[in-house]
């Protein structure tokens, strides 16, 4: 009862903090290797000093300063439901794909328990260089955002629509009429020799086709500013040595937009895949306190990385399905 009371009071505090402010809470969800998490967190904090920053993670990602830490297990009811019915249809590992889909269920429960009507979700390889509460004003009316079908920067403006999206995911595995098309989608990719398969981006792509919901594609944003889709893809910007060519103006990254012949400011940079190695080189920490906070979190995360490397390997979904009494998928 005491723990439940503390959790309720924490939720009320978050609710009052968001209610009395125009600043959007920012949420990261990450498990296991925390290598890049401190870089993403410090830039979110430095660029959004008035927003609450939340990290929902496991024990390898706890104990960081400058952020409100949350245990994944506190928001796992729907995620566990999904794990019980999940069918793996991807060339990527089952653990990776399942967690990528589960994170939206974790986020939905987190928002519900903490009475949040909106938030910005960011992948841990996204670095922020703008006040995202101000950037949201440039997008007009919307319910959620993706970049093409990638949700690495998802401004969730409607908790109701996130509810609908999570229900869509769960029913896609629990109801045969919804599940019917997923194996065919995967087999088509296999016939084409394409990697990947059914993942959370698949569900966003399908969900975006519903005209009832306003899902804004950040990669189509016009004007002087932009959200980077991926540093290793042009998306209309000039490239150099396999990544976007950047110019730093007043500590903010800009890319040269080929069609308009203008340098456009990036609100975020997405260090997808192999470009994560460039995250450290693009840190812009101008204050002593920001550098001290980052250094403290980096040292802590390196210790946690050592713990992670020495920890027992988790049981895979394939191994779990081979256990007696478990329905195979």
Buried (B, 14 or more C-beta within 10 A) or exposed (E): EEEEEEEEEBBEBBBEBBEEEEBBBBBBBBBBBBBBBBBBBBBBBBBBEEBBBBBBBBBBBBBBBBBBEBEBEBBBEBBEBBBEBBBBBBEEEBBEBBBBBBBBBBBBBBBBBBBBBBBBBBBBBBBBBBBBBBBBEBBEEBBBBBBBBBBBBBBBBBBEBBEBBBEBBBEBBEEEEBBEEBEEBBEEBEEEEEEBBBBBBBBBBBBBEEEEBBBBBBBEBEEEBBBBBBBBBBBBBBBEEEBBBBEEEEEBBBBBBEEEEEBBBBBBBBBBEEBBEBBEEBBBBEEEEBBEBBEBBBEBBEEBBEEBEEEEEEEEBEEBBEEEEEEEB
